[in-house]
Amino acid sequence: MTLDAAIRLTEVLLALAFIQQGAEHLRRFRDEQVLFLVRTALCVFVILGIGAPWPLGGLALLSLVILHRFRGPYNGGSDRMGLLALWCLVLSQVLPTEKAREIAFGYLGAQLVLSYLIAGWVKIRNPDWRSGRALRQVFAFSVYPVSERARDWAARPRVLFAMSWAVILFELAFPLTLVSQPSLVVGLALAAAFHLANACLFGLNRFFWTWLAVYPAIVWLQGRLF
């Protein structure tokens, strides 16, 4: 995958993710509606490739307004990744040299790899994750809209113990998928399935779309490095 193709695909996927997120605000306060309607319009321009790179710049400036409105990335990790992707895309479009553009876009791919590695490192150092207790508590007491059938998993400690270690080992091993394109494809498919499961079970749909949008950066980075 070429640099320009990877950047373009990331732009389109991120714009679609932003549109999905903005739909949550269309029945909220008036100022929120205006902010996210403007963001949706800019996303449409990005998807259609109209006026590039100015719609991306507009989204970047609007992100600062949204940060001020909500006093930070109110939805946590998914918003932070979305902001990182947006600003890396802007830099990869406006920087004057090919090398600088590669560094900006490659940084996005590297950060995505680190997001899995660091998540696994944090979990393996946590005794509740190592014992499976953390996952049991998620299913038993989570405020997310988990169905009653899903809550029954809390009564299966051995299964949750195995699931906990499967997640930990996958996240820690994710950087190793970069050694070849086939291994990376498998790793990204497993990672996407993991995010999709979280979206279906816990309503964490933002993570699925935002992380998926950044996958082209990893694909390009793997091809560039190996």
N, C-alpha and C positions, 0 to 999 in steps of 0.2 A: 504494500500500500504506500503510495507516495505521500509526501508531507501535505501537499495541497488537498488531496483526496481525504486524508484523515482529518484535517482541520475542518473541511467542509462537512463531513459526516458528523463530526462532533458538534458543530454549530447547529445543524438541523435537529439532532437528537436532544441537545440541551434546550433549544427553543421549544420543542414539543413538551419537554419536562416542565419548563416554566409555564407554558399554557395550562397544563394539567394542574399545577400548583395554584395558579391564579384563579382557576374556577372555584376554588374553596372560598374566595373572598368576595364573590359577586353578590352575595346576600348579606354582607357585613355593613360596616359603617360607610358613609358616603366617601370619605377620603380614601378608604381602602379600595373601594370600587374604582375610583378614578385612577389610582396608582396602578392597579393590576390590569385595568382596561388598556392603559397606555402601554404597559409592559407586553400585553398580549398583541397589541398592534405592532410593536417593534419586533416581536417574535415572528409574526407573519412575514414582515419584510425580510428578516433573516432567512426564513425557510424558502422564500421565493427568490432570494439573492438580489433583492432590489436595494440599490444604494450602498452596497457593501464598500467599506466596513463600517459606515456610519451608524446603522441600526445597532450593531454590537457595541459601539461606543455609547450610544444612547442607553442601552441596557446597563452598561457599566455605571454610568452616572446615576441612572435611576436606582441601581442597587444601593448606592449611598443614601439616597432619600429613604428607601425602604428600611435600611439599617437604622436610620435615625428615628423613623416612625415607630419601629418595634424595639428600639433600644438594643439592637444586636440581632444576630441570626436566631430568631425565636424558635425555629424548629430544629436547632442543634446541628448534628453532623451533616445531614443532607443539605441544609442551607449553606453550610461552610464549604462543602464540596462543590455545590453549584456556583458559589461566588469564586472559588479558586478556578474552576473551569472557565468561567466567563472572562476573568481578567487575564488568564493565560491565553485564551483565544484572541482577546483584543491585542495583547502584546505580539502574538504570533502573526497578526495581520499588519501591524503598523511599524514593527521594528525594521530598520533599513537594510539589514543584511540577512542572507539565508542562514548563516550560522546562528545569529541571534534569534531568529524565528524558530530554529530547531531547538535551541536551549529552552525557550519559553514553553514550547509545546511538549518537549521531552520532560520538563519539570512536572507538568501535569501528570504524565504517565508514571513518573517515579513516585509522586505523591500518592497515586492510587495504589501502587504496589505496597507502599509503606502503610497505607491505611489498613490493609489486611494483616500485614506482619505485626504492626503495633497492637492491633486488636487481639491477635493471638497471644502476644507476649503479656498483655495486661491480664488476659483470662488465665493463662497458665500460672501466673503468680498469685491468683486469687484462689484460696482453698475452697470457697463455695463453688467455683466453676470446676475445679478438679474433682470434687465429690459429686457433682451433678445437682447440688442443692440450689444453685442459682437458677438453673433452668426450671427446677420444680417450682420455685417461688414465682417465676415469670408466669407459668401456666396457672398456678393456684391463686395468686393474688394480684395479677397484673390489672391495671386500670384500662388496658387496651381492650377493644371489643372482641374478646376471645369467646367463642361459642362454648356452651356447656360440654359438648362432646370433646372439644379440644382441651378443656380443663381436666378431663378425665386422665390426661397424660400425666398429671401431677401425681397420680397414684401408681405410677410405673417407674420407680427409682432406677432400676437397672437399665431400662431403655433410655432414660434421660441421662444417665451416667455415660452410656455409650455415645449418645448424641452430643453431649458436651465435649467429649474427647475428640469426636469426629470433627466438630467445628474448630476446636483449638488446633488440632494437627493440620487441618486444611489451611487455616489462616497462616500458621507459622511456615508451612511449606510452599505457600503461594509464590514467593519469589523464584523458586526453583522451576516454575512453569515457563519462565522466560528462556530456558535453554534451547527450546525449539518451537517452531510455529505450531505443530500438532499438539504438543503438551500445553501450550498457551491456550489453544482453542478449547481443550478439555477443561483447563483450569477456569477459564472465563464462563464456560457453560455451567460448571458446578457452582461458581460464585453467583451467577445469575439465578440459578435454581434456589440457592440459599436466600437471596433477597426476595425472590418471588414467594417463597414459603413464609417469610416474615411479613410480606404484604398481605397474604391471604389469612394468616393466623392472627396477626396483631394490628393490621391496618397500617403498616409502615410502608405505604406505597411510594412515598417520596424517595426513599433510599433506592428502591428498585429502578425508577426511571432516571434518577440523577447518576447513579453509578453506571448504569447501562450507557448513558450518554458519553461517558469518559472512556469506555473500553477501546474506541479507535485509537486513543493516545497510547495505550499499552501495546496494541497491535503494531502501530508504527514504530514505537520505541524498540520493541523486540527485533523488528526487521532492521532497524538502524544499528543496533548493537551487535547482532549476531548474523 
